[in-house]
Amino acid sequence: MPVYEVASNIPEQLFKGNLPTTVVFDKKGRVSFNEVGAANYGHKKFIEFMQQLKNSQD
């Protein structure tokens, strides 16, 4: 299993020290989704959200 080490500090608004944490950025690099705990990537709402994000003109 690969082990990764952070090379610099992570802003607290992105990562508060809990694993797992899911952070999704939009095309402009803005945080669109940030959830502490296990996210359900197969849930219909999450899939729709990701599709909308992908298709957005922003």
C-alpha beads as a LAMMPS data file, in Angstrom:
LAMMPS data file: protein, C-alpha beads

58 atoms
57 bonds

1 atom types
1 bond types

-500.0 500.0 xlo xhi
-500.0 500.0 ylo yhi
-500.0 500.0 zlo zhi

Masses

1 110.0

Atoms # bond

1 1 1 0.000 0.000 0.000
2 1 1 1.493 3.365 -0.956
3 1 1 2.086 5.873 1.817
4 1 1 2.024 9.581 1.046
5 1 1 3.324 12.408 3.168
6 1 1 2.106 15.990 2.914
7 1 1 4.833 18.318 1.632
8 1 1 3.236 21.468 3.102
9 1 1 0.392 22.571 5.373
10 1 1 -3.153 21.947 4.203
11 1 1 -5.581 24.832 4.859
12 1 1 -7.982 23.945 7.675
13 1 1 -10.999 24.901 5.571
14 1 1 -10.084 21.930 3.320
15 1 1 -8.895 19.383 5.863
16 1 1 -9.615 19.470 9.568
17 1 1 -7.525 16.371 10.332
18 1 1 -10.205 13.699 9.895
19 1 1 -9.895 10.800 7.491
20 1 1 -11.619 10.152 5.240
21 1 1 -12.448 13.616 3.936
22 1 1 -13.857 14.348 0.489
23 1 1 -13.146 17.673 -1.200
24 1 1 -14.426 18.458 -4.704
25 1 1 -13.278 21.540 -6.597
26 1 1 -15.055 23.191 -9.525
27 1 1 -13.322 24.124 -12.786
28 1 1 -12.109 27.392 -11.267
29 1 1 -10.570 25.705 -8.240
30 1 1 -13.303 26.707 -5.792
31 1 1 -14.478 24.229 -3.160
32 1 1 -17.823 22.842 -4.286
33 1 1 -18.154 19.999 -1.806
34 1 1 -16.359 19.287 1.473
35 1 1 -17.479 16.443 3.703
36 1 1 -15.781 14.819 6.673
37 1 1 -16.409 11.096 6.815
38 1 1 -17.029 8.538 4.139
39 1 1 -18.910 9.961 1.162
40 1 1 -21.232 7.755 -0.851
41 1 1 -19.851 8.279 -4.352
42 1 1 -22.422 5.897 -5.836
43 1 1 -25.415 7.789 -4.430
44 1 1 -27.702 9.259 -7.086
45 1 1 -27.476 12.792 -5.632
46 1 1 -23.665 12.747 -5.597
47 1 1 -23.521 11.466 -9.179
48 1 1 -25.971 14.154 -10.320
49 1 1 -23.946 16.806 -8.481
50 1 1 -20.736 15.683 -10.205
51 1 1 -22.458 15.664 -13.613
52 1 1 -23.802 19.182 -13.056
53 1 1 -20.361 20.348 -11.982
54 1 1 -18.791 18.768 -15.056
55 1 1 -21.351 20.313 -17.399
56 1 1 -21.337 23.783 -15.828
57 1 1 -20.079 26.676 -17.909
58 1 1 -18.387 28.285 -14.901

Bonds

1 1 1 2
2 1 2 3
3 1 3 4
4 1 4 5
5 1 5 6
6 1 6 7
7 1 7 8
8 1 8 9
9 1 9 10
10 1 10 11
11 1 11 12
12 1 12 13
13 1 13 14
14 1 14 15
15 1 15 16
16 1 16 17
17 1 17 18
18 1 18 19
19 1 19 20
20 1 20 21
21 1 21 22
22 1 22 23
23 1 23 24
24 1 24 25
25 1 25 26
26 1 26 27
27 1 27 28
28 1 28 29
29 1 29 30
30 1 30 31
31 1 31 32
32 1 32 33
33 1 33 34
34 1 34 35
35 1 35 36
36 1 36 37
37 1 37 38
38 1 38 39
39 1 39 40
40 1 40 41
41 1 41 42
42 1 42 43
43 1 43 44
44 1 44 45
45 1 45 46
46 1 46 47
47 1 47 48
48 1 48 49
49 1 49 50
50 1 50 51
51 1 51 52
52 1 52 53
53 1 53 54
54 1 54 55
55 1 55 56
56 1 56 57
57 1 57 58
